[in-house]
Amino acid sequence: MEVFYNAVSGVLIILIMIALGFVLARNDWFDGKMTSMIARLVTQVALPAYMISTIMEKFTAKKLLTTLPDLFFPIVSMLSLYIVSIFVVKFAKIPKMHSGLFMSMFSNSNTVFVGLPVNMALFGKSSLPFVLVYYMANTTFFWTLGVYLIQKDGKGEASFNWKQTLKKVFSPPLLGFMVSVVLVLMHVTLPDFLMQDFNYIGNLTIPLSMIFIGISINSVDLTNVHFDRSNFLILFGRFMLAPIIMSLLVIPTPMPVMMKQVFIMQSAMPIMTNAPVVSRLYHADSEYASIMVAETTLLSLIMIPVLMVLVEKL
């Protein structure tokens, strides 16, 4: 019972911030330009600073070197989900106009705007390296295969642009992670005033991420939210199949219990908020993607406490 209470408490912390963003957006505090600014502020400024301050303060070179090889597990998990999604599309007769988007959403999770604050609330700062290992795999997978699959649904011919892909993969959050890892491995110590700045700026990450999710939910016409075969299958993939696959991969291993817990939680996060943006860019069905982001984000508020109780038993 105590485990469930702690899980619910962690989710309520997040839910209150999401509700704040929703209420403010409902009262016209944000326009499209400001919403984009918040997303850029989180991903390009606050999150890189958060990674540098936390990793350099909390982790040693030895701990990081033992953590990075476990990148293997999220990669295998996402590839497994992708392979399963191919058969699901075929046998469930997902419409061709949604097939690539379906596979991308089925396979990828929201590891930053939802996954990061959820894990911070549930496990504390010591979970950050594990969150970031999953993030590295997830962001690479989405901006390569995931984007290619979405392009296939669009009006143009699907192509692969290495320059654009590398720019998306090596995003400011990942670069912040890489810089901090290099500094720790080289035993470099930054001046106190810089670390204080990184701390202050980095502390914007979680509240702004949650406010952004609240704004995003408000922007979706909830009257369009419905549940058909395609929607149910994506929900099944995100909240049932993904954590099952990850559990089968990590539970038999000797990796730290917290890493197992974080990987399982990260695998079961909602759909990436980038999916509607990429869909709109390549003339795929961005409304379908937006509805699924809203549905999975809302349902995650129920599924996260349940999943947390289960992973606490590891």
C-alpha positions as CSV (number, residue, x, y, z in Angstrom):
1,M,0.0,0.0,0.0
2,E,2.9,2.4,0.8
3,V,4.4,1.7,-2.6
4,F,1.2,2.5,-4.3
5,Y,0.8,5.7,-2.3
6,N,4.4,6.8,-3.2
7,A,3.7,6.1,-6.9
8,V,0.4,8.0,-6.8
9,S,2.2,10.9,-4.9
10,G,4.9,11.1,-7.6
11,V,2.3,11.2,-10.3
12,L,0.2,13.8,-8.5
13,I,3.3,16.1,-8.4
14,I,3.4,15.8,-12.2
15,L,-0.3,15.9,-12.7
16,I,-0.7,19.2,-10.8
17,M,1.9,20.9,-13.0
18,I,0.2,19.5,-16.1
19,A,-3.1,20.8,-14.8
20,L,-1.5,24.2,-14.3
21,G,-0.4,24.3,-18.0
22,F,-3.8,23.2,-19.1
23,V,-5.7,25.8,-17.1
24,L,-3.3,28.6,-18.1
25,A,-3.7,27.6,-21.8
26,R,-7.4,27.3,-21.4
27,N,-7.4,30.9,-20.2
28,D,-5.4,32.1,-23.3
29,W,-2.0,32.6,-21.6
30,F,-0.1,31.0,-24.4
31,D,-0.2,31.4,-28.2
32,G,1.5,29.1,-30.7
33,K,4.7,31.2,-30.7
34,M,5.0,31.0,-26.9
35,T,4.3,27.3,-26.8
36,S,7.1,26.7,-29.3
37,M,9.3,28.9,-27.2
38,I,8.7,26.8,-24.1
39,A,9.6,23.6,-26.0
40,R,12.8,25.2,-27.3
41,L,13.7,26.6,-23.9
42,V,13.3,23.1,-22.4
43,T,15.1,21.1,-25.1
44,Q,17.8,23.6,-26.1
45,V,18.7,25.4,-22.8
46,A,17.2,23.9,-19.6
47,L,17.6,20.2,-20.3
48,P,21.3,20.4,-21.5
49,A,22.1,22.4,-18.3
50,Y,20.2,19.9,-16.2
51,M,22.2,17.1,-17.6
52,I,25.6,18.8,-17.1
53,S,24.8,19.8,-13.5
54,T,23.3,16.5,-12.4
55,I,25.8,14.2,-14.0
56,M,28.9,16.2,-12.9
57,E,27.6,16.4,-9.3
58,K,26.2,12.9,-8.9
59,F,28.3,10.5,-10.9
60,T,31.8,9.2,-11.2
61,A,33.7,8.0,-14.2
62,K,33.5,4.4,-13.0
63,K,29.7,4.6,-12.6
64,L,29.2,6.1,-16.1
65,L,31.5,3.5,-17.8
66,T,29.5,0.7,-16.3
67,T,26.2,2.3,-17.3
68,L,26.7,3.2,-21.0
69,P,27.0,-0.4,-22.4
70,D,23.4,-1.1,-21.3
71,L,22.3,1.1,-24.2
72,F,21.9,-2.4,-25.8
73,F,18.7,-3.1,-24.0
74,P,16.5,-0.1,-25.1
75,I,17.8,-0.6,-28.7
76,V,16.8,-4.3,-28.7
77,S,13.4,-3.4,-27.1
78,M,12.6,-0.8,-29.7
79,L,13.7,-3.0,-32.6
80,S,11.5,-5.8,-31.2
81,L,8.5,-3.4,-31.0
82,Y,9.1,-2.3,-34.6
83,I,9.2,-5.9,-35.8
84,V,6.0,-6.6,-34.0
85,S,4.4,-3.5,-35.4
86,I,5.0,-4.7,-39.0
87,F,2.9,-7.8,-38.3
88,V,0.3,-5.8,-36.5
89,V,-0.1,-3.4,-39.4
90,K,-0.5,-6.4,-41.8
91,F,-2.9,-8.6,-39.8
92,A,-4.9,-5.8,-38.2
93,K,-5.3,-4.2,-41.6
94,I,-4.1,-0.7,-40.5
95,P,-4.9,1.8,-43.4
96,K,-1.9,2.4,-45.6
97,M,-2.1,6.2,-45.0
98,H,-1.5,5.4,-41.2
99,S,0.8,2.4,-41.4
100,G,4.2,4.2,-41.1
101,L,3.0,6.6,-38.5
102,F,1.4,3.7,-36.6
103,M,4.7,1.8,-36.5
104,S,6.7,4.9,-35.4
105,M,4.2,5.6,-32.6
106,F,4.0,2.0,-31.6
107,S,7.8,1.8,-31.2
108,N,8.9,5.1,-29.6
109,S,8.1,6.7,-26.2
110,N,8.2,10.2,-24.8
111,T,11.5,10.0,-22.9
112,V,12.0,13.7,-22.2
113,F,8.8,15.7,-21.7
114,V,7.1,12.9,-19.8
115,G,9.7,10.2,-19.1
116,L,12.3,12.5,-17.5
117,P,10.1,14.2,-14.9
118,V,8.3,11.0,-14.1
119,N,11.5,9.2,-13.3
120,M,12.9,12.2,-11.4
121,A,9.7,12.3,-9.3
122,L,9.6,8.5,-8.7
123,F,13.3,7.6,-8.3
124,G,15.1,10.9,-7.7
125,K,18.2,12.4,-9.4
126,S,20.1,9.1,-9.1
127,S,18.0,7.7,-12.0
128,L,19.2,10.3,-14.5
129,P,22.0,8.4,-16.2
130,F,19.6,5.5,-16.8
131,V,17.0,7.9,-18.1
132,L,19.6,9.3,-20.5
133,V,20.9,6.0,-21.7
134,Y,17.3,5.2,-22.8
135,Y,16.9,8.7,-24.2
136,M,20.0,8.2,-26.4
137,A,18.6,5.0,-28.0
138,N,15.1,6.5,-28.3
139,T,16.0,9.8,-30.0
140,T,18.3,8.0,-32.4
141,F,15.6,5.5,-33.3
142,F,12.9,8.1,-33.8
143,W,14.9,10.6,-35.9
144,T,16.1,7.8,-38.2
145,L,13.7,4.9,-38.7
146,G,10.8,6.6,-37.0
147,V,10.9,9.7,-39.2
148,Y,11.4,7.6,-42.4
149,L,8.3,5.6,-41.5
150,I,6.2,8.8,-41.1
151,Q,7.5,10.1,-44.4
152,K,6.2,7.0,-46.1
153,D,2.7,8.1,-45.1
154,G,3.1,11.5,-46.6
155,K,2.4,12.8,-50.1
156,G,6.1,12.9,-51.2
157,E,8.5,10.1,-51.6
158,A,10.3,8.9,-48.5
159,S,13.9,9.8,-48.4
160,F,16.8,9.8,-45.9
161,N,18.7,13.0,-45.3
162,W,21.9,12.3,-43.3
163,K,22.6,16.0,-42.6
164,Q,19.1,16.6,-41.1
165,T,19.1,13.3,-39.3
166,L,22.4,13.9,-37.6
167,K,21.3,17.4,-36.6
168,K,18.2,15.9,-34.9
169,V,20.0,13.0,-33.3
170,F,22.8,15.2,-32.0
171,S,20.3,17.6,-30.4
172,P,21.3,20.0,-27.5
173,P,20.1,17.5,-24.8
174,L,22.2,14.7,-26.2
175,L,25.2,17.1,-26.7
176,G,24.8,18.2,-23.1
177,F,24.8,14.6,-22.0
178,M,27.9,13.9,-24.1
179,V,29.8,16.9,-22.9
180,S,29.1,16.1,-19.2
181,V,30.2,12.5,-19.7
182,V,33.4,13.6,-21.3
183,L,34.1,16.1,-18.5
184,V,33.4,13.4,-15.8
185,L,35.6,10.9,-17.6
186,M,38.4,13.4,-17.8
187,H,37.9,14.3,-14.1
188,V,37.3,18.0,-15.0
189,T,35.8,20.2,-12.3
190,L,33.9,23.3,-13.4
191,P,33.9,26.5,-11.4
192,D,31.3,26.8,-8.7
193,F,29.6,29.8,-10.3
194,L,29.1,27.8,-13.5
195,M,27.7,24.8,-11.7
196,Q,25.3,27.1,-9.8
197,D,24.1,28.6,-13.2
198,F,23.6,25.1,-14.7
199,N,21.6,24.1,-11.5
200,Y,19.3,27.2,-11.7
201,I,18.7,26.9,-15.4
202,G,18.4,23.1,-15.3
203,N,15.7,23.3,-12.6
204,L,13.4,24.8,-15.2
205,T,13.3,21.5,-17.0
206,I,10.7,19.5,-15.1
207,P,8.0,22.3,-14.5
208,L,8.3,23.7,-18.0
209,S,8.0,20.2,-19.5
210,M,4.9,19.5,-17.6
211,I,3.3,22.9,-18.4
212,F,4.1,22.2,-22.0
213,I,2.2,18.8,-21.8
214,G,-0.8,20.6,-20.3
215,I,-0.7,23.2,-23.1
216,S,-0.5,20.3,-25.7
217,I,-3.5,18.5,-24.2
218,N,-5.5,21.8,-24.3
219,S,-4.6,22.3,-28.0
220,V,-6.3,19.0,-28.9
221,D,-10.0,19.0,-29.5
222,L,-11.0,16.2,-27.1
223,T,-14.3,15.7,-28.9
224,N,-12.1,14.1,-31.6
225,V,-10.7,11.6,-29.2
226,H,-12.1,8.2,-30.0
227,F,-11.0,4.5,-29.7
228,D,-10.9,2.3,-32.7
229,R,-8.9,-0.7,-33.5
230,S,-5.8,1.3,-34.5
231,N,-5.9,3.4,-31.3
232,F,-6.4,0.4,-29.0
233,L,-3.4,-1.4,-30.7
234,I,-1.1,1.6,-30.1
235,L,-2.3,1.8,-26.5
236,F,-1.6,-1.9,-26.1
237,G,1.9,-1.4,-27.7
238,R,2.8,1.5,-25.5
239,F,1.5,0.4,-22.1
240,M,1.4,-3.4,-22.3
241,L,3.8,-4.9,-24.8
242,A,6.6,-2.4,-24.5
243,P,7.1,-2.9,-20.7
244,I,6.7,-6.6,-21.1
245,I,9.4,-6.8,-23.7
246,M,11.7,-4.6,-21.6
247,S,11.0,-6.7,-18.5
248,L,11.9,-9.9,-20.3
249,L,15.2,-8.3,-21.4
250,V,16.4,-6.7,-18.1
251,I,15.0,-8.7,-15.2
252,P,17.3,-11.8,-15.8
253,T,20.4,-9.5,-15.9
254,P,22.6,-8.4,-13.0
255,M,22.2,-4.7,-13.8
256,P,21.2,-2.3,-10.9
257,V,17.5,-2.6,-9.8
258,M,17.0,1.1,-10.4
259,M,18.2,0.8,-14.0
260,K,15.7,-2.0,-14.5
261,Q,12.9,0.1,-13.1
262,V,13.8,3.1,-15.2
263,F,14.1,1.2,-18.4
264,I,10.7,-0.5,-17.8
265,M,9.1,2.9,-17.0
266,Q,10.7,4.6,-19.9
267,S,9.5,1.9,-22.3
268,A,5.9,2.5,-21.3
269,M,5.8,6.3,-21.7
270,P,3.3,8.0,-24.1
271,I,4.0,8.8,-27.7
272,M,6.6,11.4,-28.6
273,T,5.3,14.9,-28.9
274,N,7.4,15.3,-32.0
275,A,5.2,12.8,-33.9
276,P,2.5,15.3,-34.9
277,V,5.1,17.9,-35.8
278,V,7.0,15.5,-38.1
279,S,3.7,14.3,-39.6
280,R,2.6,17.9,-40.4
281,L,6.1,18.5,-42.0
282,Y,5.8,15.5,-44.3
283,H,2.0,15.9,-45.0
284,A,1.1,12.7,-43.1
285,D,-2.0,12.6,-40.8
286,S,-0.9,15.0,-38.1
287,E,-4.4,15.1,-36.5
288,Y,-4.2,11.3,-36.0
289,A,-0.8,11.7,-34.4
290,S,-2.0,14.6,-32.2
291,I,-5.0,12.5,-31.0
292,M,-2.8,9.6,-30.1
293,V,-0.4,11.9,-28.2
294,A,-3.3,13.2,-26.2
295,E,-4.8,9.7,-25.6
296,T,-1.5,8.1,-24.5
297,T,-0.5,11.1,-22.3
298,L,-3.9,11.1,-20.5
299,L,-3.9,7.3,-20.1
300,S,-0.3,7.4,-18.8
301,L,-1.5,9.3,-15.7
302,I,-3.4,6.1,-14.8
303,M,-0.9,3.5,-16.0
304,I,2.2,5.0,-14.4
305,P,1.1,4.4,-10.8
306,V,0.1,0.9,-11.6
307,L,3.4,0.2,-13.4
308,M,5.3,1.7,-10.6
309,V,3.8,-0.7,-8.1
310,L,4.8,-3.6,-10.3
311,V,8.4,-2.4,-10.8
312,E,8.9,-1.8,-7.1
313,K,8.6,-5.5,-6.6
314,L,11.8,-6.2,-8.7
